[in-house]
Amino acid sequence: MTLVEFIKVISETDKTAKCVMLSSKEEADGYLTGQAYPLPDKATSEPFTLRKRGENLRGSYPFCNNSKRLDTFMPYDYAKNVGIYFNHCD
């Protein structure tokens, strides 16, 4: 499966960023596939901290049922507003 998740940076230091998870809107373009877009005003988690790694953010974040998962987040270009591919049935 190719799942897409979005976060929003709410504050940052030189080495870390405090973030929240965001809701997303999915537009299907096939059977369980399509493009996902962030909903920047719809936070779905308590704040958590990620480490800065270049222009990406990396670390553990709330995933499902309060478990932890290590992952990397890349910046989303709101100016282009291009969807990110998802596939729920790989």
C-alpha positions in Angstrom: 0.0 0.0 0.0 1.1 3.5 -0.6 -0.4 5.6 2.2 0.1 9.4 2.3 0.2 11.3 5.6 0.7 15.1 6.1 2.0 17.1 9.0 2.1 20.8 9.8 5.1 22.4 11.5 3.8 24.6 14.4 7.2 25.8 15.8 10.8 25.0 15.2 14.4 25.4 16.5 17.7 25.0 14.6 17.5 21.2 15.0 13.9 20.2 15.6 10.3 21.0 14.6 7.2 20.6 16.6 4.4 19.2 14.4 0.8 18.0 14.3 -0.7 15.4 12.0 -3.2 16.8 9.4 -6.3 15.4 7.8 -6.3 14.9 4.1 -8.7 14.9 1.2 -8.4 12.0 -1.3 -9.5 12.3 -5.0 -9.9 8.8 -6.5 -8.7 8.3 -10.1 -9.0 4.5 -10.2 -10.0 1.6 -7.9 -8.6 2.6 -4.5 -6.0 4.9 -6.1 -5.7 8.6 -6.6 -4.2 11.8 -5.2 -4.2 13.0 -1.6 -4.1 16.7 -0.6 -3.5 18.1 2.9 -6.2 20.0 4.9 -3.9 22.5 6.6 -6.5 23.7 9.1 -7.5 20.2 10.3 -5.0 18.9 12.9 -5.6 15.3 14.1 -3.0 14.8 16.8 -1.3 16.3 19.8 2.0 18.1 19.0 5.1 15.9 18.6 8.8 16.6 17.8 10.8 15.6 14.7 14.4 16.2 13.9 15.5 18.3 11.0 17.5 16.6 8.3 18.2 19.0 5.5 14.8 20.2 4.3 13.2 17.0 5.5 11.9 16.0 9.0 12.6 12.6 10.6 11.6 10.8 13.7 8.8 8.9 15.5 5.3 10.3 15.3 1.8 9.2 16.5 0.5 6.7 13.9 -2.4 4.4 14.9 -3.5 3.5 18.4 -0.7 5.7 19.9 2.0 3.4 18.6 5.3 4.9 17.3 6.7 4.6 13.8 9.9 6.1 12.4 9.5 8.0 9.2 10.7 10.9 7.0 8.5 13.8 6.0 9.3 16.0 2.9 7.9 19.5 2.4 4.6 19.9 0.6 4.5 22.8 -2.0 1.2 24.5 -1.2 1.8 27.0 -4.1 1.7 24.1 -6.7 -1.1 22.3 -4.8 -0.2 19.0 -6.6 -1.7 15.8 -5.1 0.5 13.0 -3.8 -0.2 9.5 -5.2 -1.9 7.0 -2.9 -2.8 3.3 -3.5 -4.9 1.4 -0.9 -4.6 -2.0 -2.6 -0.9 -2.7 -3.6 
